[in-house]
Amino acid sequence: MTNPPRTRRRTSEVRELLLDAATEVFARKGYAATTTDDIAAEAGVARTLIFRHFGTKSDLFRAAQLQPFIDLLAGFRETWNAQQEEVWTEYRLMRTMVSTMYDSFRAHRTGVLGVASSAEAMDQDVARETRAVLDQVFQDVTEIGKQEARRRGWFSEVNLELSIRMIIGMVASMTVLEPLFVPGGRARPSRDQIIDHLTNLVLYGIRLEPPDPATDTAADTGVDTGTDTGTAHPSE
């Protein structure tokens, strides 16, 4: 009796297996403690395939762990371009941005956790490139924010990049650390309730100053405080 011929995996399938395995192992063990043998065993492939497809462990780390942030920037650009001709309300724009962040980080939660857990253990070249990718994302999003600040006029460009870094960090934390900070059981809020609440936190905090009572009214912001969820939901 002869054995059936082995099916050769497609290149794209092997790459996907390695990326998924690397994401999982880096998050579990951190960059320094992870070996290419660990990743190959997790993927169920020969270790030589790592070098064939990615070159080095650091190249694989970059491909596996930085993708969420690249996807995030692409999502921001798509959202911003969509409202260039017909300007969206502040709430609609911010909620779309927040939901883009939230969904991207949730989809890549393991990868985001891997970057966070590996940050201090990376070799200098990997750490430098990781920082460069993140800095570019923050700078590009800041440029979008500055154009919106000039167009809308109600928040300042001063320290805007720091605000954006903190906003993205807040949303990332709420996805990666969700089991610790989001109520569980029957009290657990839905995805939409979490996004609504995060959106309101961002909109109210971006000015970094107390609101002007003469202009910052419920009618001006569109806030409907008569909800039963504990979260104010601005109307569209």
Secondary structure, DSSP 8 states (H G I E B T S, - for coil): ----------HHHHHHHHHHHHHHHHHHH-TTT--HHHHHHHHTS-THHHHHHTSSHHHHHHHHHSHHHHHHHHHHHHHHHHTSSS---HHHHHHHHHHHHHHHHHHTHHHHHHHHHHGGGS-HHHHHHHHHHHHHHHHHHHHHHHHHHHHH-SS--TTHHHHHHHHHHHHHHHHHTHHHHS--GGG---HHHHHHHHHHHHHHHTT-S---TTT--HHHHTEE---SSSS-EE--
